[in-house]
Amino acid sequence: MGYEQAKASIESSFKQTGLDYIDLYLIHAPYGGKEGRTGAWRALVEAQQAGKIRSLGVSNYGVHHLNELESYIKELESQHGKGKGGEISVGQWELHPWLTRPDIVEWCQERGVVCEAYCPIVRGQRFEDSKLQQIAKKFSKTPAQILIRWSLQRGFVPLPKSVTPSRIEENANVYDFELGTEDMKALTTEDYSPCSWDPTTSND
């Protein structure tokens, strides 16, 4: 990752999609060192200022990466003027009751950054959890629906993944019930159990 690689990736995205405008573009991971991260962000900001991208964001950044980027944005603004450093609009992380990332979520909430939650149903690995099963039975919903509802009520934008039409429909059918305070507490843990990769801990 870096300035030139990010520029090339942006252009490749337009060629592959046939689009001339993209709503949201994220840096996928914080790898590449500080120079790589800041260079990639500068490339995104330039594309945004050229009218090619509407909103910018990051994925899998730890708080130390977020603080670094926030400082770089201020640096760009001091050089080029207010609003010229870009804005972190969206952040994407693995988020679910077994990986709540309170430090990252708090950082985002304080700044109005939208948190997108990937793996919100934990790839089905926790469907037999006793508390989850109990709450699913209480609401006559599937474990996946309960987890998606938990994510929504935490203020996240859940990104469940499925290629099965019936499951896609099921995953969207989560707006006819609401988890109570006790249900939310019962589901939420202090575990740190990723089911996917975890670049947030990278220190390069």
N, CA, C and O of each residue as an XYZ file, in Angstrom:
816
protein
N       0.836     -1.189      0.000
C       0.000      0.000      0.000
C       0.875      1.245      0.000
O       1.950      1.271      0.598
N       0.398      2.254     -0.670
C       1.113      3.514     -0.753
C       0.413      4.413     -1.753
O      -0.633      4.052     -2.291
N       0.982      5.576     -2.004
C       0.337      6.560     -2.882
C       0.124      6.023     -4.292
O      -0.996      6.049     -4.804
N       1.184      5.539     -4.919
C       1.073      5.079     -6.310
C       0.191      3.840     -6.422
O      -0.609      3.716     -7.348
N       0.348      2.929     -5.468
C      -0.480      1.713     -5.499
C      -1.956      2.056     -5.322
O      -2.817      1.477     -5.984
N      -2.245      2.996     -4.429
C      -3.636      3.389     -4.206
C      -4.216      4.079     -5.441
O      -5.362      3.831     -5.816
N      -3.430      4.933     -6.061
C      -3.896      5.591     -7.290
C      -4.225      4.555     -8.360
O      -5.253      4.640     -9.032
N      -3.338      3.580     -8.505
C      -3.551      2.523     -9.495
C      -4.794      1.700     -9.150
O      -5.556      1.317    -10.038
N      -4.993      1.433     -7.865
C      -6.151      0.657     -7.426
C      -7.453      1.397     -7.703
O      -8.446      0.792     -8.107
N      -7.443      2.698     -7.486
C      -8.637      3.506     -7.750
C      -8.977      3.469     -9.237
O     -10.129      3.261     -9.617
N      -7.974      3.671    -10.061
C      -8.214      3.644    -11.509
C      -8.689      2.264    -11.958
O      -9.559      2.151    -12.821
N      -8.117      1.223    -11.373
C      -8.530     -0.140    -11.704
C      -9.989     -0.374    -11.321
O     -10.720     -1.063    -12.032
N     -10.407      0.200    -10.198
C     -11.802      0.049     -9.764
C     -12.759      0.624    -10.792
O     -13.799      0.032    -11.083
N     -12.409      1.770    -11.338
C     -13.271      2.389    -12.348
C     -13.280      1.572    -13.636
O     -14.325      1.422    -14.269
N     -12.135      1.051    -14.020
C     -12.067      0.248    -15.248
C     -12.869     -1.038    -15.102
O     -13.586     -1.439    -16.019
N     -12.744     -1.685    -13.938
C     -13.430     -2.960    -13.731
C     -14.945     -2.809    -13.609
O     -15.700     -3.677    -14.045
N     -15.378     -1.710    -13.019
C     -16.814     -1.523    -12.797
C     -17.509     -0.775    -13.927
O     -18.723     -0.883    -14.098
N     -16.747     -0.028    -14.685
C     -17.350      0.793    -15.728
C     -18.011      2.047    -15.184
O     -18.699      2.760    -15.915
N     -17.807      2.312    -13.923
C     -18.400      3.494    -13.291
C     -17.495      4.707    -13.479
O     -16.301      4.569    -13.741
N     -18.074      5.889    -13.342
C     -17.252      7.089    -13.344
C     -17.339      7.814    -12.001
O     -16.850      8.933    -11.850
N     -17.974      7.147    -11.023
C     -18.165      7.734     -9.698
C     -18.407      6.608     -8.695
O     -19.150      5.670     -8.986
N     -17.793      6.690     -7.526
C     -17.954      5.677     -6.482
C     -18.401      6.359     -5.193
O     -17.832      7.376     -4.795
N     -19.415      5.802     -4.543
C     -19.966      6.407     -3.330
C     -19.012      6.339     -2.145
O     -18.851      7.319     -1.418
N     -18.377      5.179     -1.949
C     -17.540      4.985     -0.769
C     -16.313      4.160     -1.132
O     -16.418      3.116     -1.776
N     -15.160      4.639     -0.713
C     -13.913      3.922     -0.979
C     -13.151      3.779      0.335
O     -12.918      4.764      1.034
N     -12.768      2.554      0.665
C     -12.081      2.268      1.917
C     -10.658      1.775      1.679
O     -10.387      1.077      0.702
N      -9.756      2.144      2.580
C      -8.446      1.505      2.638
C      -8.649      0.204      3.408
O      -9.112      0.222      4.549
N      -8.307     -0.909      2.797
C      -8.710     -2.223      3.302
C      -8.022     -2.645      4.593
O      -8.618     -3.356      5.403
N      -6.793     -2.223      4.797
C      -6.041     -2.646      5.979
C      -4.909     -1.662      6.221
O      -4.494     -0.959      5.301
N      -4.402     -1.604      7.455
C      -3.375     -0.613      7.790
C      -1.952     -1.056      7.501
O      -1.012     -0.508      8.078
N      -1.769     -2.024      6.634
C      -0.433     -2.513      6.342
C       0.321     -1.535      5.432
O      -0.294     -0.766      4.694
N       1.650     -1.570      5.493
C       2.462     -0.740      4.612
C       3.254      0.330      5.327
O       3.982      1.094      4.693
N       3.120      0.395      6.650
C       3.850      1.420      7.392
C       3.195      2.783      7.280
O       2.272      2.976      6.489
N       3.679      3.728      8.077
C       3.072      5.062      8.107
C       3.087      5.724      6.733
O       2.088      6.306      6.311
N       4.205      5.637      6.045
C       4.312      6.270      4.726
C       3.300      5.666      3.751
O       2.678      6.379      2.964
N       3.148      4.350      3.814
C       2.185      3.690      2.937
C       0.754      4.095      3.254
O      -0.040      4.357      2.351
N       0.428      4.145      4.544
C      -0.932      4.509      4.955
C      -1.277      5.945      4.572
O      -2.337      6.212      4.007
N      -0.364      6.866      4.889
C      -0.657      8.266      4.582
C      -0.665      8.511      3.073
O      -1.443      9.327      2.579
N       0.191      7.813      2.349
C       0.203      7.949      0.892
C      -1.088      7.464      0.268
O      -1.630      8.097     -0.638
N      -1.580      6.328      0.762
C      -2.846      5.786      0.253
C      -3.987      6.758      0.535
O      -4.847      6.978     -0.318
N      -3.990      7.338      1.733
C      -5.049      8.296      2.074
C      -4.980      9.528      1.162
O      -6.013     10.026      0.714
N      -3.785     10.011      0.893
C      -3.628     11.178      0.009
C      -4.179     10.883     -1.384
O      -4.786     11.751     -2.011
N      -3.967      9.668     -1.863
C      -4.496      9.290     -3.172
C      -6.025      9.295     -3.161
O      -6.654      9.717     -4.132
N      -6.619      8.827     -2.065
C      -8.082      8.835     -1.957
C      -8.619     10.256     -1.894
O      -9.633     10.573     -2.517
N      -7.940     11.104     -1.146
C      -8.378     12.502     -1.026
C      -8.327     13.190     -2.388
O      -9.240     13.936     -2.743
N      -7.281     12.946     -3.138
C      -7.160     13.548     -4.472
C      -8.290     13.080     -5.386
O      -8.844     13.875     -6.146
N      -8.636     11.790     -5.314
C      -9.728     11.264     -6.127
C     -11.059     11.871     -5.690
O     -11.925     12.144     -6.522
N     -11.216     12.078     -4.403
C     -12.443     12.703     -3.898
C     -12.544     14.150     -4.388
O     -13.605     14.592     -4.829
N     -11.446     14.870     -4.308
C     -11.455     16.266     -4.740
C     -11.655     16.397     -6.242
O     -12.105     17.433     -6.732
N     -11.313     15.327     -6.972
C     -11.535     15.313     -8.420
C     -12.970     14.917     -8.771
O     -13.337     14.865     -9.945
N     -13.774     14.641     -7.751
C     -15.175     14.299     -7.979
C     -15.418     12.843     -8.312
O     -16.509     12.484     -8.756
N     -14.408     11.987     -8.103
C     -14.560     10.577     -8.451
C     -15.143      9.741     -7.308
O     -15.783      8.716     -7.543
N     -14.918     10.187     -6.078
C     -15.356      9.447     -4.889
C     -16.118     10.402     -3.979
O     -15.718     11.551     -3.794
N     -17.224      9.914     -3.413
C     -18.007     10.756     -2.514
C     -17.472     10.732     -1.085
O     -17.182     11.783     -0.514
N     -17.338      9.527     -0.498
C     -16.937      9.393      0.897
C     -15.744      8.458      1.035
O     -15.551      7.546      0.232
N     -14.944      8.708      2.079
C     -13.731      7.930      2.310
C     -13.806      7.229      3.659
O     -14.519      7.661      4.566
N     -13.059      6.146      3.770
C     -13.030      5.447      5.045
C     -11.870      4.489      5.123
O     -11.039      4.404      4.219
N     -11.835      3.762      6.237
C     -10.772      2.787      6.469
C     -11.384      1.495      6.980
O     -12.519      1.471      7.457
N     -10.626      0.439      6.873
C     -11.074     -0.864      7.350
C      -9.950     -1.504      8.156
O      -8.787     -1.472      7.754
N     -10.307     -2.081      9.289
C      -9.351     -2.837     10.103
C      -8.252     -1.985     10.730
O      -7.175     -2.495     11.038
N      -8.510     -0.700     10.921
C      -7.544      0.175     11.581
C      -7.694      0.073     13.098
O      -8.812      0.078     13.613
N      -6.569     -0.018     13.813
C      -6.590      0.087     15.264
C      -6.654      1.550     15.670
O      -6.505      2.432     14.823
N      -6.871      1.820     16.943
C      -6.948      3.201     17.408
C      -5.647      3.949     17.108
O      -5.677      5.131     16.766
N      -4.514      3.272     17.232
C      -3.233      3.937     16.930
C      -3.150      4.328     15.453
O      -2.573      5.363     15.118
N      -3.721      3.509     14.575
C      -3.752      3.865     13.155
C      -4.710      5.038     12.918
O      -4.422      5.935     12.125
N      -5.839      5.020     13.606
C      -6.825      6.090     13.463
C      -6.253      7.422     13.946
O      -6.446      8.454     13.302
N      -5.557      7.399     15.068
C      -4.941      8.628     15.578
C      -3.893      9.152     14.607
O      -3.787     10.358     14.382
N      -3.129      8.246     14.042
C      -2.119      8.631     13.050
C      -2.765      9.300     11.849
O      -2.284     10.325     11.366
N      -3.858      8.714     11.369
C      -4.540      9.274     10.203
C      -5.177     10.622     10.536
O      -5.148     11.547      9.725
N      -5.748     10.724     11.723
C      -6.353     11.998     12.129
C      -5.299     13.108     12.150
O      -5.569     14.231     11.725
N      -4.114     12.797     12.641
C      -3.026     13.777     12.665
C      -2.598     14.149     11.249
O      -2.289     15.307     10.968
N      -2.582     13.154     10.362
C      -2.184     13.423      8.966
C      -3.221     14.302      8.266
O      -2.869     15.179      7.477
N      -4.481     14.065      8.556
C      -5.541     14.900      7.973
C      -5.364     16.353      8.406
O      -5.515     17.268      7.596
N      -5.045     16.564      9.677
C      -4.807     17.923     10.184
C      -3.579     18.538      9.518
O      -3.553     19.735      9.235
N      -2.575     17.723      9.274
C      -1.367     18.191      8.593
C      -1.683     18.646      7.176
O      -1.211     19.691      6.730
N      -2.488     17.850      6.470
C      -2.886     18.234      5.111
C      -3.697     19.523      5.114
O      -3.543     20.368      4.233
N      -4.560     19.664      6.113
C      -5.378     20.875      6.201
C      -4.525     22.103      6.497
O      -4.805     23.191      5.993
N      -3.497     21.935      7.301
C      -2.622     23.071      7.603
C      -1.843     23.506      6.365
O      -1.467     24.671      6.237
N      -1.604     22.560      5.456
C      -0.856     22.856      4.231
C      -1.752     23.394      3.118
O      -1.356     24.283      2.364
N      -2.973     22.840      3.024
C      -3.809     23.125      1.853
C      -5.139     23.802      2.167
O      -5.857     24.207      1.253
N      -5.471     23.927      3.438
C      -6.719     24.599      3.794
C      -7.721     23.645      4.417
O      -7.651     22.431      4.222
N      -8.658     24.213      5.171
C      -9.649     23.418      5.879
C     -10.471     22.578      4.906
O     -10.907     23.062      3.861
N     -10.676     21.313      5.267
C     -11.452     20.411      4.430
C     -10.655     19.742      3.327
O     -11.187     18.924      2.577
N      -9.368     20.092      3.227
C      -8.541     19.560      2.141
C      -7.778     18.294      2.539
O      -6.999     17.755      1.754
N      -8.013     17.833      3.759
C      -7.308     16.629      4.198
C      -8.159     15.383      4.130
O      -7.705     14.285      4.451
N      -9.419     15.565      3.703
C     -10.336     14.438      3.669
C     -10.980     14.229      5.030
O     -10.605     14.868      6.013
N     -11.938     13.339      5.076
C     -12.652     13.041      6.309
C     -12.916     11.542      6.388
O     -13.322     10.915      5.409
N     -12.680     10.981      7.568
C     -12.989      9.563      7.780
C     -14.495      9.472      8.025
O     -14.967      9.788      9.117
N     -15.241      9.046      7.021
C     -16.703      8.964      7.147
C     -17.161      7.613      7.667
O     -18.140      7.521      8.407
N     -16.442      6.559      7.273
C     -16.861      5.196      7.584
C     -15.652      4.369      8.009
O     -14.563      4.513      7.455
N     -15.857      3.507      8.992
C     -14.842      2.535      9.371
C     -15.471      1.151      9.375
O     -16.631      0.990      9.754
N     -14.716      0.168      8.959
C     -15.246     -1.196      8.846
C     -14.371     -2.145      9.659
O     -13.150     -2.190      9.506
N     -15.051     -2.916     10.543
C     -14.340     -3.864     11.402
C     -15.178     -5.120     11.607
O     -16.391     -5.106     11.399
N     -14.531     -6.198     12.013
C     -15.269     -7.345     12.515
C     -15.836     -6.950     13.878
O     -15.089     -6.646     14.809
N     -17.156     -6.957     13.982
C     -17.841     -6.552     15.215
C     -19.008     -7.489     15.484
O     -19.835     -7.734     14.606
N     -19.066     -8.007     16.696
C     -20.167     -8.876     17.122
C     -20.047     -9.043     18.638
O     -19.109     -8.504     19.225
N     -20.955     -9.765     19.292
C     -20.907     -9.841     20.754
C     -19.626    -10.433     21.343
O     -19.348    -10.240     22.526
N     -18.849    -11.148     20.538
C     -17.606    -11.736     21.017
C     -16.386    -10.943     20.575
O     -15.248    -11.377     20.755
N     -16.637     -9.778     19.996
C     -15.560     -8.867     19.575
C     -16.172     -7.466     19.442
O     -16.475     -7.011     18.339
N     -16.345     -6.800     20.577
C     -17.077     -5.517     20.583
C     -16.181     -4.304     20.326
O     -16.687     -3.229     20.004
N     -14.881     -4.453     20.460
C     -13.908     -3.395     20.189
C     -14.334     -2.037     20.799
O     -14.507     -1.071     20.055
N     -14.505     -1.944     22.108
C     -15.005     -0.699     22.704
C     -14.125      0.516     22.456
O     -14.637      1.628     22.325
N     -12.801      0.327     22.388
C     -11.915      1.476     22.158
C     -12.117      2.067     20.764
O     -12.178      3.285     20.600
N     -12.221      1.197     19.771
C     -12.414      1.660     18.397
C     -13.799      2.274     18.230
O     -13.942      3.331     17.616
N     -14.816      1.614     18.774
C     -16.187      2.112     18.655
C     -16.324      3.480     19.312
O     -16.961      4.377     18.760
N     -15.732      3.638     20.483
C     -15.789      4.937     21.180
C     -15.106      6.019     20.354
O     -15.615      7.133     20.238
N     -13.955      5.689     19.782
C     -13.221      6.649     18.942
C     -14.117      7.126     17.799
O     -14.188      8.320     17.508
N     -14.783      6.196     17.173
C     -15.639      6.534     16.036
C     -16.868      7.344     16.469
O     -17.232      8.325     15.821
N     -17.491      6.929     17.554
C     -18.690      7.622     18.019
C     -18.389      9.061     18.397
O     -19.207      9.948     18.153
N     -17.241      9.305     18.983
C     -16.860     10.669     19.366
C     -16.681     11.570     18.151
O     -16.769     12.793     18.263
N     -16.431     10.973     16.996
C     -16.146     11.746     15.785
C     -17.216     11.594     14.709
O     -17.076     12.128     13.608
N     -18.268     10.874     15.024
C     -19.346     10.704     14.049
C     -18.995      9.799     12.890
O     -19.568      9.924     11.808
N     -18.052      8.880     13.102
C     -17.658      7.929     12.062
C     -18.603      6.721     12.110
O     -18.794      6.125     13.170
N     -19.182      6.369     10.986
C     -20.090      5.229     10.910
C     -19.290      3.934     11.019
O     -18.282      3.762     10.332
N     -19.739      3.025     11.882
C     -19.078      1.719     12.031
C     -19.831      0.659     11.241
O     -20.980      0.342     11.550
N     -19.184      0.120     10.231
C     -19.732     -1.033      9.521
C     -19.186     -2.302     10.171
O     -17.997     -2.393     10.479
N     -20.072     -3.284     10.375
C     -19.689     -4.518     11.061
C     -19.676     -5.681     10.074
O     -20.727     -6.135      9.620
N     -18.466     -6.163      9.743
C     -18.427     -7.387      8.940
C     -18.352     -8.590      9.864
O     -17.988     -8.466     11.034
N     -18.695     -9.743      9.338
C     -18.855    -10.975     10.142
C     -19.815    -10.764     11.319
O     -19.532    -11.240     12.419
N     -20.939    -10.067     11.123
C     -21.829     -9.809     12.260
C     -22.493    -11.064     12.803
O     -22.940    -11.084     13.950
N     -22.562    -12.123     11.978
C     -23.147    -13.378     12.466
C     -22.056    -14.422     12.746
O     -22.342    -15.611     12.887
N     -20.810    -13.957     12.824
C     -19.664    -14.762     13.261
C     -19.513    -16.031     12.415
O     -19.084    -17.072     12.913
N     -19.869    -15.930     11.133
C     -19.769    -17.074     10.208
C     -20.522    -18.298     10.717
O     -20.199    -19.433     10.367
N     -21.523    -18.051     11.543
C     -22.331    -19.153     12.072
C     -21.667    -19.946     13.177
O     -22.221    -20.940     13.646
N     -20.480    -19.520     13.603
C     -19.697    -20.310     14.560
C     -20.271    -20.279     15.976
O     -19.923    -21.119     16.806
N     -21.155    -19.308     16.256
C     -21.682    -19.165     17.616
C     -23.182    -19.456     17.702
O     -23.811    -19.163     18.719
N     -23.745    -20.019     16.665
C     -25.198    -20.223     16.630
C     -25.700    -21.127     17.750
O     -26.867    -21.042     18.132
N     -24.827    -22.002     18.289
C     -25.244    -22.905     19.357
C     -25.018    -22.315     20.746
O     -25.279    -22.980     21.749
N     -24.536    -21.077     20.814
C     -24.340    -20.433     22.109
C     -25.649    -20.435     22.898
O     -26.698    -20.087     22.355
N     -25.596    -20.819     24.163
C     -26.826    -21.017     24.941
C     -27.629    -19.728     25.108
O     -28.855    -19.746     24.995
N     -26.956    -18.622     25.372
C     -27.672    -17.355     25.541
C     -28.304    -16.908     24.226
O     -29.431    -16.413     24.203
N     -27.571    -17.087     23.144
C     -28.094    -16.726     21.832
C     -29.303    -17.590     21.487
O     -30.308    -17.087     20.987
N     -29.204    -18.869     21.751
C     -30.316    -19.784     21.491
C     -31.553    -19.397     22.316
O     -32.676    -19.420     21.812
N     -31.337    -19.052     23.549
C     -32.442    -18.675     24.434
C     -33.168    -17.428     23.921
O     -34.397    -17.375     23.917
N     -32.401    -16.433     23.493
C     -33.001    -15.188     23.001
C     -33.669    -15.418     21.653
O     -34.712    -14.827     21.373
N     -33.087    -16.265     20.820
C     -33.696    -16.582     19.529
C     -35.062    -17.233     19.718
O     -36.019    -16.907     19.015
N     -35.143    -18.158     20.674
C     -36.423    -18.814     20.960
C     -37.439    -17.830     21.520
O     -38.624    -17.899     21.195
N     -36.976    -16.922     22.356
C     -37.848    -15.913     22.967
C     -38.547    -15.071     21.902
O     -39.725    -14.742     22.045
N     -37.832    -14.727     20.845
C     -38.394    -13.865     19.804
C     -38.852    -14.644     18.569
O     -39.342    -14.052     17.608
N     -38.694    -15.950     18.596
C     -39.025    -16.790     17.438
C     -38.264    -16.317     16.192
O     -38.825    -16.180     15.105
N     -36.978    -16.078     16.398
C     -36.096    -15.652     15.322
C     -34.905    -16.598     15.245
O     -34.668    -17.377     16.169
N     -34.165    -16.536     14.163
C     -32.964    -17.354     14.032
C     -31.802    -16.683     14.775
O     -31.845    -15.478     15.021
N     -30.771    -17.445     15.132
C     -29.588    -16.824     15.755
C     -28.995    -15.706     14.886
O     -28.555    -14.679     15.404
N     -28.989    -15.912     13.571
C     -28.450    -14.878     12.681
C     -29.249    -13.592     12.798
O     -28.670    -12.507     12.852
N     -30.565    -13.698     12.838
C     -31.402    -12.503     12.960
C     -31.164    -11.784     14.284
O     -31.160    -10.554     14.332
N     -30.968    -12.540     15.348
C     -30.697    -11.928     16.652
C     -29.375    -11.161     16.607
O     -29.286    -10.043     17.114
N     -28.354    -11.759     16.004
C     -27.047    -11.108     15.941
C     -27.080     -9.856     15.066
O     -26.439     -8.855     15.385
N     -27.816     -9.913     13.981
C     -27.942     -8.731     13.126
C     -28.684     -7.622     13.868
O     -28.325     -6.448     13.781
N     -29.733     -8.020     14.603
C     -30.492     -7.037     15.383
C     -29.611     -6.421     16.476
O     -29.678     -5.217     16.719
N     -28.787     -7.243     17.135
C     -27.840     -6.736     18.133
C     -26.947     -5.673     17.513
O     -26.723     -4.616     18.104
N     -26.439     -5.955     16.321
C     -25.544     -5.037     15.622
C     -26.249     -3.716     15.321
O     -25.683     -2.644     15.538
N     -27.465     -3.792     14.830
C     -28.230     -2.580     14.518
C     -28.466     -1.743     15.764
O     -28.332     -0.519     15.736
N     -28.816     -2.407     16.853
C     -29.116     -1.672     18.078
C     -27.866     -1.103     18.746
O     -27.961     -0.208     19.586
N     -26.706     -1.617     18.377
C     -25.455     -1.017     18.844
C     -25.077      0.193     17.991
O     -24.102      0.887     18.279
N     -25.854      0.436     16.943
C     -25.580      1.578     16.076
C     -24.665      1.263     14.924
O     -24.189      2.172     14.244
N     -24.403     -0.027     14.685
C     -23.537     -0.440     13.589
C     -24.351     -0.635     12.304
O     -25.580     -0.702     12.328
N     -23.634     -0.723     11.199
C     -24.231     -1.111      9.916
C     -23.743     -2.530      9.638
O     -22.627     -2.706      9.147
N     -24.552     -3.544      9.938
C     -24.092     -4.929      9.770
C     -24.008     -5.327      8.310
O     -24.835     -4.921      7.494
N     -23.002     -6.124      7.990
C     -22.772     -6.578      6.617
C     -22.780     -8.103      6.572
O     -21.734     -8.715      6.356
N     -23.941     -8.725      6.771
C     -23.987    -10.193      6.694
C     -23.734    -10.648      5.263
O     -24.137     -9.988      4.305
N     -23.066    -11.778      5.137
C     -22.678    -12.283      3.812
C     -23.385    -13.597      3.545
O     -23.316    -14.526      4.349
N     -24.069    -13.668      2.404
C     -24.714    -14.920      2.001
C     -24.968    -14.888      0.501
O     -25.170    -13.827     -0.089
N     -24.954    -16.070     -0.103
C     -25.300    -16.189     -1.522
C     -26.622    -16.936     -1.676
O     -27.098    -17.154     -2.790
N     -27.208    -17.324     -0.544
C     -28.465    -18.073     -0.568
C     -29.651    -17.116     -0.481
O     -29.789    -16.410      0.518
N     -30.510    -17.072     -1.498
C     -31.626    -16.106     -1.504
C     -32.474    -16.144     -0.238
O     -32.851    -15.095      0.285
N     -32.781    -17.348      0.264
C     -33.629    -17.439      1.457
C     -32.940    -16.840      2.682
O     -33.591    -16.225      3.526
N     -31.629    -17.020      2.777
C     -30.905    -16.460      3.917
C     -30.758    -14.947      3.780
O     -30.806    -14.224      4.775
N     -30.583    -14.475      2.569
C     -30.510    -13.027      2.346
C     -31.825    -12.378      2.782
O     -31.827    -11.336      3.437
N     -32.935    -13.004      2.413
C     -34.248    -12.500      2.811
C     -34.413    -12.574      4.330
O     -34.918    -11.640      4.953
N     -33.990    -13.674      4.909
C     -34.074    -13.855      6.365
C     -33.254    -12.797      7.098
O     -33.703    -12.241      8.101
N     -32.050    -12.524      6.593
C     -31.176    -11.550      7.230
C     -31.753    -10.136      7.218
O     -31.423     -9.314      8.074
N     -32.613     -9.863      6.246
C     -33.228     -8.534      6.144
C     -34.493     -8.418      6.994
O     -34.995     -7.318      7.221
N     -34.999     -9.545      7.456
C     -36.258     -9.552      8.210
C     -35.984     -9.379      9.704
O     -36.225    -10.282     10.506
N     -35.479     -8.204     10.054
C     -35.072     -7.967     11.446
C     -35.646     -6.658     12.010
O     -35.154     -6.133     13.008
N     -36.677     -6.152     11.362
C     -37.216     -4.852     11.775
C     -38.590     -4.952     12.435
O     -39.250     -3.939     12.667
N     -39.015     -6.177     12.732
C     -40.318     -6.352     13.372
C     -40.182     -6.746     14.843
O     -41.148     -7.201     15.456
N     -38.999     -6.574     15.405
C     -38.799     -6.845     16.824
C     -37.627     -6.010     17.327
O     -36.848     -5.479     16.536
N     -37.509     -5.899     18.635
C     -36.416     -5.134     19.236
C     -35.934     -5.860     20.485
O     -36.734     -6.281     21.320
N     -34.633     -5.998     20.599
C     -34.047     -6.632     21.773
C     -34.127     -5.679     22.963
O     -33.886     -4.480     22.827
N     -34.469     -6.228     24.132
C     -34.521     -5.413     25.331
C     -33.133     -5.172     25.902
O     -32.153     -5.780     25.471
N     -33.067     -4.283     26.870
C     -31.786     -3.959     27.504
C     -31.120     -5.197     28.080
O     -29.909     -5.375     27.944
N     -31.901     -6.049     28.720
C     -31.338     -7.260     29.315
C     -30.867     -8.252     28.259
O     -29.872     -8.953     28.444
N     -31.595     -8.297     27.152
C     -31.175     -9.168     26.048
C     -29.827     -8.705     25.492
O     -28.937     -9.520     25.249
N     -29.684     -7.408     25.294
C     -28.433     -6.860     24.776
C     -27.281     -7.150     25.734
O     -26.190     -7.523     25.302
N     -27.520     -6.978     27.030
C     -26.487     -7.254     28.029
C     -26.109     -8.733     28.053
O     -24.934     -9.084     28.163
N     -27.125     -9.594     27.948
C     -26.878    -11.035     27.992
C     -26.024    -11.496     26.816
O     -25.190    -12.390     26.961
N     -26.230    -10.897     25.674
C     -25.471    -11.283     24.482
C     -24.045    -10.747     24.498
O     -23.119    -11.433     24.064
N     -23.867     -9.545     24.987
C     -22.575     -8.867     24.904
C     -21.559     -9.492     25.856
O     -21.854     -9.719     27.030
N     -20.386     -9.763     25.354
C     -19.322    -10.354     26.167
C     -18.106     -9.428     26.183
O     -18.062     -8.428     25.466
N     -17.138     -9.772     26.994
C     -15.857     -9.062     27.023
C     -14.778     -9.863     26.309
O     -13.588     -9.580     26.441
N     -15.210    -10.871     25.547
C     -14.256    -11.699     24.801
C     -13.562    -10.882     23.710
O     -14.066     -9.852     23.262
N     -12.411    -11.363     23.305
C     -11.737    -10.810     22.129
C     -11.460    -12.001     21.220
O     -10.373    -12.578     21.229
N     -12.478    -12.351     20.433
C     -12.428    -13.592     19.654
C     -12.745    -13.349     18.184
O     -13.876    -13.579     17.755
N     -11.771    -12.889     17.404
C     -12.017    -12.707     15.971
C     -12.281    -14.049     15.287
O     -11.682    -15.064     15.642
N     -13.173    -14.042     14.314
C     -13.365    -15.236     13.485
C     -12.716    -15.029     12.116
O     -12.717    -15.926     11.273
N     -12.162    -13.832     11.910
C     -11.491    -13.503     10.663
C     -10.092    -12.986     11.007
O      -9.611    -13.209     12.118
N      -9.443    -12.310     10.083
C      -8.135    -11.732     10.357
C      -8.288    -10.513     11.261
O      -9.401    -10.024     11.455
N      -7.177    -10.014     11.820
C      -7.263     -8.879     12.726
C      -6.074     -7.924     12.556
O      -5.169     -7.899     13.391
N      -6.082     -7.144     11.475
C      -4.974     -6.204     11.240
C      -4.939     -5.042     12.221
O      -3.969     -4.283     12.225
N      -5.974     -4.874     13.061
C      -5.993     -3.746     13.993
C      -4.785     -3.756     14.931
O      -4.371     -2.712     15.435
N      -4.229     -4.942     15.158
C      -3.111     -5.069     16.092
C      -1.749     -4.856     15.440
O      -0.719     -4.930     16.109
N      -1.745     -4.591     14.132
C      -0.480     -4.393     13.418
C       0.242     -3.160     13.929
O      -0.372     -2.119     14.162
N       1.534     -3.285     14.098
C       2.344     -2.152     14.597
C       3.422     -1.725     13.594
O       4.397     -1.075     13.971
N       3.250     -2.087     12.325
C       4.286     -1.676     11.351
C       4.152     -0.214     10.992
O       4.934      0.299     10.192
